[in-house]
Amino acid sequence: MKLRKLREKLSQLGLDGMLVTNQYNRRYISDFTGSAGVLLISPSEAKLLVDGRYTDQAMDQAKEFEIVQSPRNLLQAITDQVEQMGIKRLGYEADHLSVTQFNQYKDNINAELAATSKIIETLRIVKTEDELVQMRGAAQIAEKAFQHILTVIKPGITERDISAELIFQMQKLGASGPANDPIVASGWRSALPHGRATDKVIENGDILTMDFGAIYNGYLSDMTRTLAIGEPPAELKKIYNIVLDTLEHSKEKAMPGVTPRELDKFARDYLDAQGYGKYFIHSIGHGLGLDLHEDPFSSSEEVFEENMVFTIEPGVYISGLGGVRIEDDVVIKKDGVEVLTPSNKKLIIL
């Protein structure tokens, strides 16, 4: 099915071959999970070129592909296979190719090279039911890790302690690793949207933001929760409730036919009406799947379709005071959204 759809796109673009080098696109099309290798796809052939480290793995995973074992430097193998496959106009992934790599291809491959952008990424936007199963699994792992970390957080431990425990728990629960280096930001540092964990000690009265996720069978989750250790400042409690309201109202607006740009504007306007719009300094969310940040993005004019997965993550950040972000992963459905991260989001005070 995936190969057929890709070949249809190549035909529409007048291409008789495609070179796939991006790791996420390679996995999506071939099911091959190795860290190195390229795909060459024509109307009648599909080949996966790997070096000897991955031959057996490729044969086991990439059932629709002919496996070509090559040296670690794949350039000569690509050149030879393009000629053998009779490819005259070869598409390449311009978004994922360095100038050096392009020059090497241009100097060696005997075919017209045609730049393409987001051909496979577009196919990846709408998830299959099997993909959604994996994403539900990734979300459940992160949710369970969150419930566990609530029993660990207390004054005296550091942000690094929390980050390490989150990663450890997610792996114990079946994750192959964390979806990102967890954001753990407490006290004044919670005003940093991407505040990575430091040696800062958790103190009474701190607000604490944690942004983390799990990788499960290649698919990712991405959730953010903000809580308090002891009684937080009154303004931060007020901000928390406003951010939570923004999240819930935004989820109600996320449906087929709405664009991510419209959803972003809705959340921005809502926060602005509450007096905090200028403190919302990032977008409302992004697509999620094999990659942590993938299409559609919040600037997209492409409308939501059923079974797209999107994060919704409003936030308010005030320098010197702190910040609040709450994030859910949602699947767009005909009659609303399926929330993959449904844990209670009322303010928790430990």
C-alpha positions in Angstrom: 0.0 0.0 0.0 2.7 2.5 1.0 4.9 1.6 -2.0 1.9 1.9 -4.3 1.0 5.4 -3.0 4.6 6.5 -3.4 4.8 5.2 -7.0 1.6 7.1 -7.8 3.2 10.3 -6.5 6.4 9.6 -8.5 4.3 9.1 -11.7 2.5 12.4 -11.1 5.8 14.2 -10.8 7.3 12.6 -13.9 9.9 10.6 -12.0 10.9 7.1 -12.8 12.9 6.6 -9.6 13.2 7.8 -6.0 16.2 7.8 -3.7 15.1 7.7 -0.1 17.8 8.7 2.5 15.9 10.1 5.5 15.8 7.5 8.3 12.1 8.1 9.2 11.0 7.9 5.5 13.1 4.9 4.9 11.5 3.1 7.9 8.0 4.2 6.9 8.2 2.8 3.4 10.3 -0.3 4.0 9.7 -1.3 7.7 13.6 -1.4 8.0 14.6 -0.1 11.4 18.4 -0.1 10.9 20.4 3.2 11.3 22.0 3.1 7.8 20.9 2.4 4.3 19.1 3.9 1.4 16.0 2.9 -0.7 15.9 3.0 -4.5 12.4 2.7 -5.9 11.2 2.6 -9.5 7.9 1.7 -11.1 8.8 -2.0 -11.1 11.6 -2.5 -8.5 12.2 -1.6 -4.9 15.7 -2.1 -3.5 17.2 -1.5 0.0 21.0 -0.9 -0.1 22.7 -1.7 3.2 26.2 -2.7 4.3 27.0 -6.1 5.8 26.0 -5.0 9.4 22.4 -4.9 8.4 21.9 -7.6 5.7 20.1 -10.1 7.9 18.0 -7.5 9.6 17.0 -6.0 6.3 16.0 -9.3 4.8 13.8 -10.0 7.9 12.1 -6.6 8.0 11.9 -5.2 4.4 9.7 -7.9 2.9 8.8 -5.9 -0.2 12.4 -5.0 -1.1 15.3 -6.6 -2.8 18.2 -6.4 -0.4 21.5 -5.3 -2.0 24.5 -5.7 0.3 27.0 -2.9 -0.4 30.1 -1.3 1.2 29.6 1.2 3.9 30.2 4.0 1.4 27.0 3.5 -0.6 27.7 6.0 -3.4 29.1 3.5 -5.9 26.3 1.1 -5.1 23.7 3.8 -5.7 25.3 4.7 -9.0 25.4 1.1 -10.2 21.8 0.4 -9.1 20.4 3.5 -10.8 22.0 2.3 -14.0 20.8 -1.3 -13.6 17.3 -0.2 -12.8 17.2 2.1 -15.9 16.3 5.2 -13.9 16.6 8.3 -16.1 15.0 10.9 -13.8 15.8 10.3 -10.1 14.0 12.1 -7.4 16.0 12.9 -4.2 14.9 14.2 -0.8 16.2 17.8 -1.0 15.1 18.6 2.6 17.5 15.9 3.9 20.6 16.2 1.7 23.7 18.1 2.4 25.4 20.2 -0.3 28.4 17.7 -0.2 26.1 14.7 -0.7 24.3 16.4 -3.6 27.5 17.3 -5.3 28.7 13.6 -4.9 25.4 12.4 -6.5 25.6 15.0 -9.3 29.1 14.0 -10.1 28.6 10.2 -10.1 25.0 9.3 -10.8 24.2 9.0 -14.5 20.6 10.3 -14.3 18.8 13.6 -14.1 18.5 14.6 -10.5 15.2 16.1 -9.5 14.7 17.8 -6.1 11.6 16.7 -4.2 10.2 17.9 -0.9 8.0 16.1 1.6 6.7 13.4 -0.8 6.8 10.7 1.9 6.2 13.1 4.8 2.9 13.8 3.2 2.0 10.1 3.1 3.0 9.8 6.8 0.5 12.5 8.0 -2.6 10.3 8.1 -1.9 7.3 10.4 -2.9 3.7 9.7 -4.7 1.8 12.4 -1.5 -0.2 13.1 0.4 3.1 13.5 -2.2 4.3 16.0 -1.8 1.1 18.0 1.9 1.9 18.4 1.2 5.5 19.3 -1.3 4.5 21.9 1.3 2.2 23.4 3.9 5.0 23.4 1.4 7.3 25.1 0.4 4.8 27.7 4.0 4.3 28.7 4.5 8.0 29.2 1.3 8.2 31.2 2.4 5.4 33.5 5.8 7.0 33.9 4.1 10.3 34.9 2.0 8.5 37.6 5.2 7.0 38.9 7.2 10.2 39.0 4.5 11.8 41.2 5.7 9.4 43.9 9.3 10.5 43.5 9.1 14.3 43.3 9.9 16.1 46.6 12.0 19.0 47.8 15.7 18.2 47.8 15.9 16.2 44.6 17.2 17.7 41.4 15.8 18.2 38.0 18.3 15.7 36.7 17.0 13.2 39.2 13.5 13.6 37.7 14.7 13.4 34.1 16.7 10.2 34.8 13.8 8.5 36.6 11.4 9.3 33.8 13.7 7.8 31.2 14.4 4.7 33.4 10.7 4.1 34.1 9.7 4.5 30.4 12.3 1.9 29.4 11.1 -0.4 32.2 7.6 -0.1 30.8 8.7 -1.2 27.3 10.0 2.0 25.6 13.1 1.6 23.5 14.1 5.0 24.7 12.8 8.6 25.4 11.2 10.5 22.6 13.4 13.5 23.6 15.8 14.7 26.2 13.1 15.4 28.9 12.4 19.0 29.6 12.4 19.4 33.4 12.2 23.0 34.5 11.3 24.2 38.1 10.8 27.5 39.8 11.9 30.4 37.7 13.3 28.0 35.1 9.7 26.9 34.2 9.5 30.1 32.2 12.0 28.5 29.8 9.9 26.5 27.3 12.8 24.3 26.4 14.5 24.2 29.8 16.5 21.0 30.0 17.1 19.4 33.3 19.9 20.9 35.4 21.3 20.3 38.9 18.8 22.8 40.3 17.2 21.5 43.5 13.5 21.2 43.7 12.2 23.6 46.4 8.9 24.1 48.3 6.7 26.5 46.3 8.2 25.6 43.0 6.1 25.1 39.9 7.5 22.2 37.8 7.1 21.6 34.1 8.0 18.2 32.6 7.8 17.6 28.8 8.7 14.0 27.8 7.6 11.0 25.8 8.4 7.4 24.9 9.4 5.6 21.8 7.5 2.4 21.3 8.0 0.3 18.2 9.4 3.3 16.5 6.5 5.6 17.2 6.6 8.5 19.7 4.5 10.2 22.4 4.9 13.7 23.6 3.2 15.0 26.7 3.7 18.0 29.1 2.5 18.3 32.6 3.0 21.2 35.1 2.5 20.7 38.8 3.5 22.4 42.1 5.6 21.3 45.0 3.9 23.0 47.9 1.7 26.1 47.4 2.6 28.0 44.3 2.3 31.7 43.8 -1.3 32.8 43.3 -0.7 34.2 39.8 0.8 30.9 38.6 -2.3 29.1 39.9 -4.4 31.5 37.9 -2.3 31.0 34.8 -2.5 27.3 35.2 -6.3 27.3 35.0 -6.2 29.6 32.0 -3.8 27.4 30.1 -5.9 24.3 31.0 -9.0 26.0 29.7 -7.1 26.9 26.5 -6.1 23.3 26.0 -9.6 22.0 26.5 -11.2 24.5 24.3 -8.6 24.0 21.6 -9.2 20.2 21.7 -12.9 21.0 21.0 -11.9 23.0 17.9 -9.6 20.3 16.5 -11.6 18.5 13.9 -11.5 17.6 10.2 -11.7 20.7 8.0 -9.9 23.0 10.4 -6.3 23.9 9.6 -3.5 23.9 12.2 -3.0 27.6 11.5 -6.7 28.2 12.5 -6.2 26.2 15.7 -3.1 28.1 16.6 -5.0 31.4 16.1 -7.9 30.2 18.2 -5.6 29.4 21.1 -3.7 32.6 20.7 -6.9 34.7 20.6 -8.2 32.9 23.7 -5.1 33.5 25.7 -5.0 37.1 24.5 -8.6 37.6 25.8 -7.4 36.5 29.2 -4.5 39.0 29.1 -1.7 36.5 28.6 -1.5 36.2 24.8 1.9 37.9 24.6 3.4 35.3 26.9 2.4 32.4 24.5 5.7 32.3 22.7 5.5 29.1 20.7 3.0 27.4 18.4 0.0 25.4 19.5 1.4 22.1 18.4 2.8 19.8 15.7 2.3 16.5 14.0 3.7 13.4 15.7 4.6 9.9 14.6 7.9 8.4 13.7 9.5 11.8 14.4 8.9 14.1 17.3 8.1 17.1 15.2 6.6 16.2 11.8 3.8 17.4 9.4 1.4 19.0 9.9 2.9 22.0 11.7 0.9 24.9 13.2 1.7 27.1 10.2 0.1 24.6 7.8 -2.9 25.5 5.7 -3.6 21.8 5.1 -6.8 20.8 6.8 -6.9 18.2 9.5 -8.1 14.8 8.3 -9.3 11.8 10.3 -6.5 9.9 11.9 -3.9 12.7 11.8 -2.1 12.9 15.2 -1.3 16.3 16.6 -0.1 17.7 19.8 -2.0 20.6 21.5 0.3 22.4 24.0 -0.6 26.0 25.0 1.7 27.7 27.4 2.3 30.9 29.3 5.8 32.0 30.3 6.7 35.0 32.4 10.3 35.7 33.1 11.2 35.9 36.8 7.9 34.2 37.8 7.6 30.9 36.0 5.6 29.2 33.3 2.9 26.7 32.6 2.5 24.3 29.7 0.0 21.4 29.4 0.2 19.2 26.4 -1.9 16.3 25.1 -1.5 14.1 22.0 -4.7 13.8 20.1 -6.0 11.8 17.1 -8.3 13.8 14.8 -11.7 12.0 14.5 -15.0 12.8 12.7 -16.8 13.5 16.0 -14.0 15.1 18.0 -10.5 14.0 19.1 -9.2 10.8 20.7 -6.9 11.9 23.5 -4.0 9.6 23.8 -2.7 11.2 27.0 -5.9 11.5 29.1 -4.5 11.7 32.6 -6.0 14.2 35.0 -4.8 17.7 34.2 -6.2 19.6 37.2 -3.3 21.3 39.1 -1.5 18.7 41.3 0.1 20.2 44.4 2.5 17.7 46.0 
